[in-house]
Amino acid sequence: MFKDPILNKLIKDYGPPPNRAERSEFLYEEIIESIIGQQLSGKAADTIFNRFLSLYKEKKFPRPKALIKTDTEKLRGAGMSYGKAAYIKNVAQAFLDKTIDVEKLRKMNDEEVITELTKIKGVGRWTAEMILIFTFKRTDVFSMGDAGLRRAIKNLYKLEKEVEILKLAEKWKPNRSLACWYLWRSLENR
């Protein structure tokens, strides 16, 4: 599939990625979960996210109004920093105010989506890129700011400099999101 023997070996080793549908109807939840998981291992992020859900009836995801009303100290008790607690409330407010329009975002190109989402305090480029990859199922996103991708590229390609990594990622167009998925998988056994 790729003109890259290392990536082709990963494809052979890990098989096809799961075929998941676009999930933009869950954009609110996906942004919140992404913020909670920022700069954490997958296991730590899952633990904090589950504690967050346990704050609400039947462990169901809170609607924006309920999240905004949640006491910050309760969110802290679930394992969030003050910053993350404020950021997820900012996201809830943006959805409550309807400043985020999912249909409008669907029609935008990747950079426009990133620009729109990063207007919300607490949503940075990395979060917006993860939303593009996992929620909107965009096929050609490469997140230079993702520590896992950088680690995988260092392990597999012996590259560390941003300019070298970006040059390598150019070769994966128009399937950079798929390349990311395989690079992340390569870290599972390390």
N, C-alpha and C positions, 0 to 999 in steps of 0.2 A: 504494500500500500504506500509506504514512504520510501523515498530514495535515501534511506538511513538504516544501515544494518543493525545498529543498536536498538532503534525503535522497533524495527521489524522483529527482532528477537523477543522484545517485550510483548509484542502482539501475539507471537507464537506461544510464549510462556503463559500469558494471562487470558488469552481468548478474547472474544468480543466484549465490549462494555455492556452493561445492562441497557436495555432499550426502554427508556423512560420518557413519558410524554412531557410536553411543556407544562410548567406548573405555575404560570403567572397568576392564576386565581388565588394562589397561596403567597403572593408576593409579600404581604405584611408579615406573615409568620416566618417566611424565609429570611427576610432582612433582620428580624429580631434574633432568630437563631444564629445567623451569621455574625451579628455583633457580639452575642454571648460567647461565640467560639473564637473571636479574634485573639490571636497570639497565645492560644492554648493548644495543648495536645488534644487529639480527638477524644480520648478517654476523659480528660478533665472537662472539656466542653460538654460532653454528654452528661456527666454528673451534675454540672451546674444547670444545664438546661432541664434535666429531670426534676431537680429541686425547684426550679422556677415554675414548672408546670404544677408541681404539688402545692403551690400556693393558691391554686384556683380549684373550684368545684370540679369533681370528677377528673382532675388532672387534664382538663381541656384548655386549649390555648385561649387566653383572655382576649376579648374584643378590645379595641383601642380605648374606649371609655373606662373599662375596668382596669386596664393596665395603668392608665394615667392616674387613677385613684389609688393605686397600690402604694402603700407607704414605702419610701426609699429604704428604710431600715429592714423591711421584710425582704426586699430584693437583695440587700447586702447579706442578709442571713442565708440567702440561697447561694451565696458565693460570688456575687458581682461586686465590682468596685463601684464607688460613687459615680465615676464617669460613665461606666456601662449602664448603670441604672438610669442616669439622665438621658443617655443616648437612646435607649429603647423607648423611653417616654417621648422623646422627640419624634421618633418614628411613628408611635401611636398617634401623636398629635397631628402629624402630617397626613395620616390616613383619615383621621377624624375630620380634619379641615378639608379633605379632598384635594390637597395640593399634589398628591401623587395620583396620577390617572393611568391605570394599568393599560388601557386601550391605547392611549397616546404613546406610552413607553414601547409597546409592542411594535409600533410603526416606525420608531426611531432607529437610527444606526447605533452601533455600539458606543461610539464616543458621545453621542447625544444622550444616551441612557446614563452613561457614567456621569456626565455633567449634571443631569437632572437629579440623580440619586444623591450625589455628593453635596447637593445644596442642603441636605438634612444634616445637622450637626451630629457627628458620630458615625456617619456613613462615609468611609473613605474609598479611595480607588480600589483597594483590594476587595472590600465588601461588594462594591458595584460589579467588579469583574466576576466574583463568585456567583452573584445573582445572574449575570449574563450567561455563565456556563451552566449552572445547575437549575435555574428557574426558567429562564427564557430559552435554554438549549441552543444558544448561539454556538456556531461551529468553529469560529476562528478567533478565539480569545486566548491570549497568552498573558499570564499575570507575573510580570517581572518582580513584583513585590512579594510573591509567595515564597516563604522560606523553604517549604518542602520542595517546591520545584527547583529552587536554586541548589538545594542539597542533593537532589536526584541528579541534576546536571553535573554537579561537581563529582559525584560518585561515578557516574557512567561515562562522562565525556572529558573529565578533568579540566573543566572550564569554570572560572570564577568571575572574570571581569564582565561587567554588564554588556559592554559592546560585543564581546564574543558570544555571550548567551543570546543576545538579540539577533545576531547574525545567524546563529544556529536555528533559532525559532523561525526565522524568515523562510527557511527551507521546508518548514512544516505547513506553510500556508497552502490551501485554505482550511486546514484541519488542525489548527493549533490546540483547540479545546480537547480534541481526541488525544493528541500527543501529551497534553497535561495529565489526562486521566491515566495513561500508561506510566508516566513518570511518577505520579503519586503511588501507583500500585507497586512500583519497584522499591519503594521505601518500606513496604509492609514486612519484609523478611529481614530487615536490617536491625 
